[in-house]
Amino acid sequence: MILLSSAGESFFQLIFALFVFVGVLALTAFVTKWIAGYQKTVGANKNLEIIEAIRLSNNKFVQIVRAGEDKYFVVATGKDEVTLLGELSSSQLKELDEPVESIQPVDFKTVLEKLSKKQK
């Protein structure tokens, strides 16, 4: 009888621990989504926007930044510095008329067949 009581008590402790764990996970997910939404509304502005960026090396980028409605600046950003490279007008920017082609998923079977043909 004592053994059954001890096993039942351990089972309920396990169930309680699982409920607490799931509750903490749910609370964490809710708080994370709330903070993300809050930061999105606080960080949203209409005067500054990064139009395009290209990576030059690990921590170095060249970016086109729109300031206001018609001022465009080309800046180089690094780990600890930002350098103004020049200013562009809206007529100097290329508009993307057609959508950028999405990267096609790689089919493992076709890659394997190509590799097996090369080795023969």
N, C-alpha and C positions, 0 to 999 in steps of 0.2 A: 504494500500500500504506500509506503514512504517513497519507493522508487517511482511509482506512477505519479505521485504528486510532484516529485522533483522534475520528472520528464515533462509533465504538463506545464509546470512553471517555466522551464527553459524554453518550451515551444512558444509560450505567450511572450516571453522576453524577446525571442527572435522576431515574432510578428510585429511587436511594438517597435523594435529597432528598424525593421523594414519600412514601416509606416513613417517613422521619423526621417529616414533616409529619402524616401520618395517625396515627402513634404519639403525637405530642404532643397531637393533638386527642382521641384516645381516653383518654389519661392525664388530660387536663383534664376531660373529661366524667366520668370515674370519680371524681376527687378532688372535683369539684363536688357530685356525688350523695352522696358520703360525708360531706362537710361539712354538707350540708343535713340528712341523717339525724341527724348528731351534734347539730346545733343544735336539731332538733325534739325529741330526747329530753332535752336539757339544759334547753330553754326550756319544756318541758311541766310545768305545775303544775295542781293541782286546787283551789287556793284563790282564784285570781283569774281572771276571765273577762269579756271584753267581750260583753255580751248584745246590744246594739244600738248603732249609731252613725249619726248624720246629719251631713252636711257643711253648714256654714253659709256658708262662703266658702273661699277658696283654702287657708288653713292653719288653719281653725277648725272644730272639731267639737263636738257634744254627744253624750256617750256614757253609756250605762247600764252600770255595772260591778258584777258580782257579786263580793262578798268573803265567803269562807266559804260557808256553805250557805244562809243566809237574809237576808243584808244586801245591799241594793242601793243604789248611790249614783249620782246624776246629776252628771256632771262636764263642764265645758267645757274643752276643750284647745285651745291655740293654739300658735304657733311656739315660744314661750319660757315659757309658763305653763300651769298646770292649776288650775282653780278649782272648788271644790265648790259645786254649785248646790242640792243637797238630798239627802234620803234617801227611798227608797221601800220599801214592804213588798211581799212577794211577791203579796199580794192586789191591789195596785194595778197590776200588770203585766198586759198583755193577752197571752194565749197565742195563737199562730197555729194555728188548728184546720185550716185548709185550706192547701195549699201555695201559695206565691207564684207567680203566673202568670209564666211565663218570657217573655222578650221574643221575639216572633216575628221570624224573619229577614225582611229586606226583600227583596221580589222586584223586581228592577230593571225587569222588563217592565211590571208594574202601575204603578210610579212613573212610568215614561216615558209610559204611556198616559194617566195622570191629568194630567201636565204638557201633553201634546199636546192634550187636550180643553180645558184651561184657556186655551190660546193661541188656539184657534179661535173 
